[in-house]
Amino acid sequence: MHFPEAFENRMQSALPEQWPALRAAHALPSPVSIRANPRKRYQPDFTKIPWTTHGYYLPERPVFTLDPLLHAGAYYVQEASSMLIEQAFIQCTDASHSLRVLDLCAAPGGKSTHLLSLMNQQSLLVSNEVIRSRASILSENVQKWGNANVVVSNNDPKDFERLSGYFDVMVVDAPCSGEGLFRKDPEAMQEWSENNVALCAQRQQRILADVWPALKENGLLIYSTCTYNEIENEGNLQWLAENKEVEFVTLQMDATWGVTKSVVGNMVGYHCYPHLVQGEGFFMAVVRKREATPQPLFRTKNVLPLLAKKTAEQLNHWLLRPHQLIQLNELIVALPEDFATEINWLTQQLNVLTKGTAVATIKHDKFIPEHSAALSIELQADQFIQLDVSLEEALAYLRKETPLLGEGRKGFALVTYQHFPLGWVNLLGNRINNLYPANWRVRMGNS
């Protein structure tokens, strides 16, 4: 692997004794890892990643697109080192409390789905992505994970100034120069330059400055990048400390994990290097805000468009727990009861793409179940006909073909694979309508 000369010189200077091992690690294959969805009770039989409860190493890389369990939200394909944020969350927060959490740079959804597994159901996640096309991918992955206690937004970091003192925890996985991905993504190396590193550092500082007002006093900032250099990591955090009132938080790391602690002045951070950790390059630091910040009042002139009580009772039978059901034109959405008012307020403050779980569409006084309802961890599956299919039938369904299922029966049916819901079909006696979303369909043939 031919590294950029300036990068190689800097890393040799920063890690003179370790550079040969770090360089050699880049010639090895990247580890393959997934994180299981605990609320869907998926338990794969692979080697566990030691710093996360539900992360696993795979012996080889399968064709994930052709695994129906991925589309069912049973697991998420995620780089192992980035799962280290679990340690920041569980060591520095009381997950039994109701928390308001922001994942600022969230696409494609790895950290958001991870946070949803770590938070309790009485907490709320705002999952944000500034680039509109990436925000759509984020929304799809969040829906597959199946939680209702989440809002997906498409906003610039500066827009969050309106939410002064709202969040208990903010995760800023900042766009970076990607040095830690050189092994996994050679294009990142082609795009690397010293100028790009400097530009990334400036952008990261702007992001931190813009979003900082939204963190409450004593709230927690988890800052991370997938790069090695001090400019984007330790340097930015020292800049934050010079301009804001902060306290750096020290984490307990098992020595066998291979995570390297970095201390510069009062700044404390943690590096993952691929010659020491079974994963890619990653940096993380935890900062506690120590300055007074006014907190918001959840006032809005818009009243929640609540569903009629009788209709709501009927649809709540589809769900394991009661939710606040609202009607947006023909769409019925389930919101967590504890957060319905706040989500309504957030909708006025942000460009919200999705909120809660879309349950059904009303057409001609009939309920047509929404795809996100099939994937919801709150779905009362025994309320529906269930059709458990083979791998071949599941892939045909995911390609939006019409597999021969349930002939002679009528009504909406839940298609499952290994008992994990994939989506809906409408059984019409002599034919079947495949209701899988057209824009989600698998376009790859069987390998």
N, C-alpha and C positions, 0 to 999 in steps of 0.2 A: 504494500500500500504506500503510495507516494503522497505524503502529507505536504501541504503548503509550507514553504521554507520558513516563513515568519511564525507560523503556528508551531512547527517543530522546534525552532530555536527557543520560543517562549516556554514550551513545556519542558524542554531539557533544562532550562534555567530554573523553572519552578519546582520540578521533581527530578533533580539530577540522578539520584540513585535508583529511582523507580522507572525512569523513562524507558529503558530497554524492555522491561516487563510490560509496561503499558503499550509500547509499540507492538510487541509480540502478540498481545491480546487482540489487537485489531486484525490479525491474520486468522483468527479463529471464528467459527460461525457464531452468529448472535443467538443467545438463548431464546427459546420460545416459551411464552408464559401466558396464562389466563387467570382471571379472577372470577370465582363462582358467585352466583347470586344467592345469598343465604336465605332470602325470603321466598325463593322458589325451590329451596331445599335440594339444590343440585350439589352432589358430592362426588367429584371425580376422583379416580384412584391414580393419582400421580404424586411425584415428589413435591412436598410443600415448600413454599417460599418462607423463610424463617421470620421475616419482619411483618408479615401480614397473615391474618387468620384464614382467609379464603383464597389465597393465591397459590398457584401450582406451576411447576415447570413441566413442559411436555418433552418427551424424548425426541420428537421431530416435528416439523411444521406440516400440519395437514392442510388440505384445501378448505379453509374455514367457511368459505361461501357455500360449500356443499354440505355443511353440517346444519340440519334443521334446529339443533339446540341453540346455536348462535342466534338464529332468527327468533327463537322463542324467548330470548333474554335470559337463558339459563346461565350464561357466562359472558364475560367481556374479554376480548383479546387486548392485553395491556402489558407494557414493558415492566419488568420486575422491579427495577430500581425506583420507578416513579410511584410504586405502591408504598414507599417509605413514608408518605404523608400520613399513613395510618398511625404511625408512632407519634407524630406531632398532634394529631387529633385526640387520640385516646389518652396521651400523657398530660395534655394541657387543658382539656375541657371535661366537664361533667356531662357525659352523654345521656345521663338519666334526666337532665333538665331539658326544657323546651328552648331550642336554639334557633336563631335566624342566621343562615349561612349563605355566603356568596361565593360562587365559583366564577371568577371574572372572565377568564380567557378559556372557556370550557370546551370548545369543540376539539375533537369529535365526541368526547363524553366520558373518557376514562376516569377522570377525577370526580366528575359529578356522580356517576354511578357508584363509585367507591364511597363518596360522602353519604349518599343515600343509604348505603348498607351500614354505615357507622352511626348515623343519626337515628334517634328514635322516631316513632310515628307522630309524636307531638312537636316535632321540629319542622322547619320550613327551609327549603333550598331555593335560591334564585340562581339559575344556571344561565350564564350570559356568554354570547359570542358576538363580536363586533362585525364580522364579515357575514353578509346575509346568506350566501350559499353554504357556508360552513355551519351557520346556525340551523339550517334545515336538517343537516346530517346530525347535529347535536340533538335536535328535537326527536328525530327518529330513534336514536339510541336511548334517550331518556324514556321514551314511551315503551320501548322493549323491556326496560328494566322494571317497569310496572308500578311505580310509586305515584300516589296522588298528591303528596306533600311537596310539590315542586312547580316552579314557574320557569319557563324558558323564555329568555328575552334576547333582543338583538339591539344592543346599545353600545355607544362609545363610553369608555370609562368615566369621562367627564359628566355624563348624564346622572351618575350615581351621587353627585353632590346634592341632589334633591332629597336624598334619603339620609340626611345627617343623623349620625349616631344610631343607625338602624340595626347593623349587623353585629352579632357576637363573634363571628369567625369569618374571615375573608381568605380565600385561597387565590393567590395570583401566580399562576404558572405562566410566567411572562414569555412572550415571543422572543426568541434568542438566536444567536449565531449557530446553534446546533452542533457544537463541537463533540458533544457526547453521543451524537448519532452518526458519526463518520463511518463506523463499522456497519451499521444497519442501513444507512441511507447515503451511498456515495455522492449523491447529488448535493447533499449538504456541504460536502468538502469542496465541490466545484464552485459553490456559491460563496464560500468563505473568503473574507479579506479583512485586513486590519481596519479598513474604513467601515466595513459592515459591522464589526464588533463595536466600534465607537457609536455608530448609528443605533444599534440595538440597545446599548447602554443608555443613550439619551431617551429613546422611546420608553424604556423600562422606568426611568425616572419620571417621565411625564405620566405614565400609567399609575405609578404609586402616588404621585402628588394629586392626581385627579380623583382617585378613589378613596384616599385617606379619610376625608370628612365623613364617609358613610360608615366607618368603623366606630363603634361606641367606645367610651372610656373603659379601659381595662380589657377591651376586646383583643382578639388574637389575629395577627396576620401571618399566614403561612406562605412564604415566598419561595418559589422554586424556578429552576431553569434546567435545560438539558445541555448545559455547556460547562466548560472547565474554568474559563478565564476569570481572574480576579476583578476585572473591570465591570463585568455584568453581574457578578455575584457579591463578593465581599465589599467591593468599591461602592456599589449601589446601596448596600445596607449601611455602610458608614455615612454615605450622603444622607440617607434617611435619618440617621441618628443625629446628624449635625443640624438638620432642619426641623425635626419633630421631637417630641418627648416620647422616648421609647425605652423599653427594657428587653434585652435579648434573653431568650429562654434556653436553658441547657436541657437536653434530652438524655435519657439513659439508653445507650446503645450496647447491645451484646457484642463483645469483642470478636466473637466468631463470625459475625455478619460481614466484617471487612469494611465497614463504613468509617471514613476518615473525618475526624473532627478538625475544624478550622477555627482558630482564634486569632483575630486581629484587633488589638485594643479591647474594647468592650463587646465587639461583634463575635457571635458564636454561630457557626454554620456547619453543614455536614455534606461531604462529597462522597459520591459513589464513583469509583474508578473501575473499569472493566477487568483490570488485572487483579483486583482485590475482591470484587463483588460479582456474583453471577448475574450480571445485568449490564445495561449500557451506562454511559456517563450521566450523572444527575447531581444537582446541588439543591439543598434546602436549608432554610433558616426560619426560626419562629420568633416573632416580635410581638410584644405586648404594648398596646397603646397606653400611655400614661398622661394624657392631656384631657381636660374637660371638653366634652362634646355634647351639644344639645340633642335631645332625642325627639323623634317625630311624634306628631299626633295623627292618628289614622282617620283623618277627616276627608270625606269625599261627598260631592253633591249627588253622585250617581248611586241610586239604590240598587242593591243586588236584584237581578231579575229572577226571583225565586219561582221554582216550578210549583204548580198547584199541588196542594197537600195530598190529594187522593192519587194523583199521578206519581208524586214523589214516593209515596208508600209502595206503590207497585214496582217502581224501578229500584228502590233500595233493597228489595228482595234479591236483586242480582248481585248485591255486594255483601261482604262478610260483616261490615260495620256500617252504621248510618253515616251518611255524608250530607253536606248541604248541596242540594241539586239546583242548578240554575239553568235557564233556557236562553240560549243565544240564537235568535231566529229559530231554525229547525233543530239546532244542536243542543243536546242536554249534556251538561258537564258536572261531574262530581268534584266538590272541593272539600278539603278537610274542615270539619265543623269549627275547630279552634281557630282556623286561619282564613275563613271565608271573607271577613271584613277587611283584613290586611291584604289579601290577594286582590280584592276589589280596588283597594287604595293603590297597590302596586301597578295595577293595570292603567291607572290614571297617570302614574309617574314615569312609566317605562313603555317601550315598544314591546309588548308581550306577544309572543308567538303562540304559546300554549300554556295552559294552567290547569292543574288538577288532572282528572282523567275524563276524556270524552267517552260517555257511556252509550248514547244512542242518538239517532236522528228520528224525528217524527215525520212520517209521510202518510197522508191519508188516514190519520188517527191510529197508525201502527208504529211500533218501535222497531227500528232497524238497528241492531247492535253495532257499535263502532269498533274498529280494529283494536284501538288502545284498550278497550274493555276486555277483550280476549286475553291481552297480555298483562292485565292488571293483577297485582298480588292480592287485590281485594275481591276478585271475581268469585262469586258463589257458583262454581262450575257445575254442581249437581242440579242446578236449575235448568240445564240445557241438555239436549241430546249431545252425546260425545262420541266422536268417531276417531279411534286411535288407528293411525295409518302406518304402513311400512315406510322404510327410507325412500324407496322409489316413488311411492304415492305422495310422500311429504314433499319431495323435490318437485314433482309435477304440480302440486298445489302451490308451492312457493314461486313457480314460474307462471302462475295464474292460468295454468291449464285446467281442464275439468276432469279430475280423476273420477272413476266410477265408484261412488260411495252411496250407501244408504238408500238404494233404489226402493221406491214404493212408500217412503216416509215423507212427511211434510213438516216444515218449520225450520227455524234457524238452528244450526248445529255447530258445535265447537270441534274443530279439527285439532287433534293432538298427536304428538309424536313422543313415544315413550312416556305418555301421559303429561307432557308439557304442552300447553295450548299454543297453537300456531296462528289461529284466526278463525274466521267464520265461513260457512257455506249456507246457502238457502236451498233446502230440499223441497223440490216441487213435485214430488211423486214420480214422474217419468223423466225428469231432468234435474240438473243441479246448477245453481249459480255460484261461481267461485267469487267470494267477496274480498279476497286479498287485495290490498291497495296496489293499484297499477304502478305507481311511482316507486314502490318498494320491491317489485318483483325481481326474482333472480334471473339474470340473463345468461348464466353460464350453463353449459350442458354437463351431463355426468362425465366425470373423469375416468 
